[in-house]
Amino acid sequence: MDRIEAMKIFIAALDEGSLAGASRVTGRSAAAVSRAIAALEAHVGVPLLHRTTRSNRLSEAGERYAAACRRVLAELEEADRQVAGERSVPRGTLTITSTVFAGAEVLRPIADAFMDAHPEVAIRLHLLERAVNLVDEGMDLALRISQLADSSLVALPIGEVRRIVIASPAYLDAHDPIEEIADLAKHAIITTPHTGLDSWSFPPAEVSSFPRAVTFAPRLVVNNVRAVITSVVEGHGVSRLLSYHVAPEIAQGALRIVLPNVEPRHVPVHLVAPYGRLSVPKVRAFVDFATPRLRAAFTELAQ
């Protein structure tokens, strides 16, 4: 087996999460998959995977080698398309990442519509609540709802959202009023690990240059935005989310915005791609298809 084919098997094992998964998607036996990875390890002279009875975990050298393999395989795929004269035809597998809520509620319907329009393109949608290195993890695109750090990524602006404090009318009617930031400490706080486990920061007051903050002992911490929304709508406490998370509930009157005059600056939304990926037909086609739809969706969800 040549080294390029072994690289493909190695990456398949990572993407599928197991050697058995790699065997399934590559059509090779489990023994052949194991031999291919062993051959790569023999070639580079270091272990690429830490194997246990339950899982396979990349070694430090394996992480670097996997990133290099993904770059090599992507460049070969692009070279094959150019030589075959297929540069203008979208086909193949498109890998996209997003946060869980935005991916499930906003991006997934657009991905479905795109695949209906382009039957030769398949999509892998990775919904993750962590920063993803698009190059190292072999992603074509990401929907980012955050301030972007300087990088080599190409960023296409989609819109912006706000970080808002919300509660149900029933909760607000039954509890002390929330008139300033410090009042939040007296209320039942429902939060997520990503929005602050024990404190929230707010912009400085007009006469100060120092950010304001409130600390609290949360009543409920849950790592799922939809669960937070349900709990807040049912009147169990106060939370802080992004405006697009709760736009329907606010429009329907199920939730109210609290302290609207102390919101931080708006959070930008971008569709981002590694430099050079926009020239790949499947990526360019998805960007052209998704960008106006994403802009429309986030405009509709603005509150």
N, C-alpha and C positions, 0 to 999 in steps of 0.2 A: 504494500500500500504506500502511495507517495505521501509526502509531507502535507501537501495542500488538502488532500482528502482526510488525513488524520486531524488537521486543524478543524475541518468542518465537523468532524465527529466530536472533537473536544468542545467546540462551541455549542453543538447540539446538546451535549451532556449538561452544560451549564444552563442553557435556556430551558431545558426540560426538567432540570433539578435532579436527574439521576442517570445512571448508565442504562437502566432499563428504558427510560424515556428516549434516550439517544438511539437505542436499538430500534425502538418503534418508529421514530420519524426518519431514520436513515435507511431502514430496511436491512440492517446488518444484524448478525447474531450478537448476543451479549458478549460472547468470547471475542468476537472481532472488534467490538467497541473497546473492550478492556485492553486488547493488544495494541490498538491504535494509540490510545493514551499512554500506554507503557512505552511505545516506540518514541513518542514525543518527549517523554521524560528522559529516556535514554539519550536522545539527541541533544537536549539542552543540559543534561547532567544534574538536574535537581528535580525533586518531586513537585508536581503541579497541583496535585490534589491530596488532601488528607482524608483517607478513606476510613470509615467506620462501618459497623454493621447496619447503621440507620441512615447515614448521609455521606455525601462527598463535599468537602469544603476546600475552597481554593487556598493554596499556600500564598505567602507574600509574593514569591516569584511567579506563581500561577496567575495572580491578579495582573501583574505586568504583562505576562505572556498572553493572557486572554485578550487584553486591550490591543496588543500588537496583532494578534490573529484576526480580530474583528476588522481592523484597518486594512490588513492585507486582503481579506476576503471581500470587503466592500469595494476595494480598488479593482480587484479581478472581475467582480460582477459588473462594474461600470465599464471596464475595458471590453468585456464580452459583448455588452449591449452596443457599444460604439462600433465595434467591428461588424456585428450582425446587422447594423443599420436600424436598430430598434430604439434609438435614443428618444424618439418622440412618442413611444407607446408605453403607457403606464402598465406595469405588470410586476408580479413578485409580492413579497411580504413587506408590509410597512409597519414599523414599530414606533409606537407613540406612548409617551408617558404623561401623566397628569396626577393631581391630587384626587383622592377617592371621590369626593362629592362632585367636583367639576367634571371629572371624567364620566361618572355615571349619569349625571343629570343633564349636562350640556354637550359634552364631546361625543358620547356614545351614540346619540341619535344622528349626529352629523356623519360619524363613521359608518353607520348602517346605510345611510342614504348614498354615501360615496361608493360603497361596495356594490350597491344596486346599480349605480351608474358605470362602474368599472369592474366587471366580473372577473377580470384577470388579476385583480389586486386583492390580497388578503391582509387583514390588519391584526396586529397583536397590540392590545391596549393594556398598558401596565399602570394600574392605579395604586399609587404609593404615597404615603405621607412622609417622604424624606427627599432630600436633594439628590438628584440623579445626575451623574456625569455622563452626558449623552455619548461622548466619544468612547469612553472606557467601557460603557455598558451596551454599546452597539445600538443606540436609539437614533431614529431618523428625526423625530420631532418631539417637542414638549409644549404643553400648555402651562405657562408659568403665571401664577397670581402672586406676585411679590416684587419688591425692588430688585432689579437685576444687577448683579455684580459685573464689573468689567470682565469681559471674556472674549473668546474668539467666536462666540455664537452669533448667528444672524438673528436679529429680533424684529418681528413684525408686530406693531402695536395693534391691539384688539379693542381696548377700552380701559376702564378703571372701575374699582369697587371701593366701598367704604367699610371701615371697621366700626360697628355699631353695638351699643348695649340695648338689649331687648328684654321685655317681660310681657306676660299676658295681661289683659285688662283686669281679669279676676284677681290675679296676684297683686297688681298695683292698688286695686280698690281695698284689698284686705290688709295691706301692710303700710308702714310709715312711708311718707313720700320720699322720693329720691330727687333732691334738688341740687346737690353738689356731689363731687367725686367721693368725698369722705363718707357720704351716706351709704355707699355700696357695701362698706364693711359690716353694716348691721343687717344685711340681707342674705338670704340663701343663694349662694353662687353655684351655678352649674357651669362647668368649664371642661376643656379638653387639654391634653398635654401640650398641644401645639399653640394654644391661645393664652397660656399662663396658668400654672398650677396653684400659685398663691399670691399673685399680684398682677395688676394691669397698669400700664403706663399711658399717660395722656399728655397732650401738648402743654407747654408752659402757659401760665396765665399771662395776660397782656403786660403786666408790670414786671415780669420775670423772664429769665432765659433758661430756667431749669425745668425739665419735664416734671409733671405731677404724677403721682402714683398712689394706688390704693392697695393695701395688703389685706388678705382675707384667708379664712379657713374654709375651703370649698365644701359645700354640702354634697355635691356629686361631681365626680370626675369620670368622664367616659371618652373613649378614643374614637367616637363615631359621631359625625355632625348630625346625621339624621336622628340619632337617639337624643342628642341634646335638644334639637328643635322640638321633638315630641314632648319631652319632659317640661320644657318651658311653656309650650302651648297649653299643656295640662295644668299649668299654674303652680309648678313646684319650685320656681325660683327665677333668678335673673342670670342672663348669660351675655357673652360678647362674641359675635360672629361677624363674618363678612356679609355685606348687604345682599349679595346675590343668593346667599344661603336661604334667606327668609323673605325674599321679595313677595312670593305669593301669600304667605301668612300675614304680612303687613298690609298688603292690598285688600285682603279679606277681613281685616280687623281682628284677626286672631292674636296678633302681637302688636305691641307699640314700641317705638324707639324711645329710649330713656337718655337724658342728657345729650340731646342732638347738637348742642353748641360747643361741646368739648371733644369732638371726634378728631382723631389724628388725620394727617394728610391722606389723600386717596391712595389706594394701592393699585399699581398698574397691572394690566393683563397683557401678556404677549404670547405669540406663537413663536417658538425659537427652534433653530436648527443648527447643527454643526456647520462650520464654514465649508462650502463646496457641495453640501447635500441637496441644495435647491436645484442643482443642475440634473439631478436624477429624476427621470420622468414620473415615477410613482409619487415622489415627494413633492415635486413642483405641481403635479395635478391635484394632490390633496390640499396643498396650501391655497391654490387658486379657488378650489371648491369650498374649503372650510372657512377661509378668512372672512368673507362677507356674512356668512351664516353665524360665525362666532360673534362678530360685531353686532349683528342684529339681536342675537340672544342676550348678550350682556347689556345692550341698550334697553331691551325689554325688562331685564331683571334689575335695572338701576332703580334705586329708591332714595 
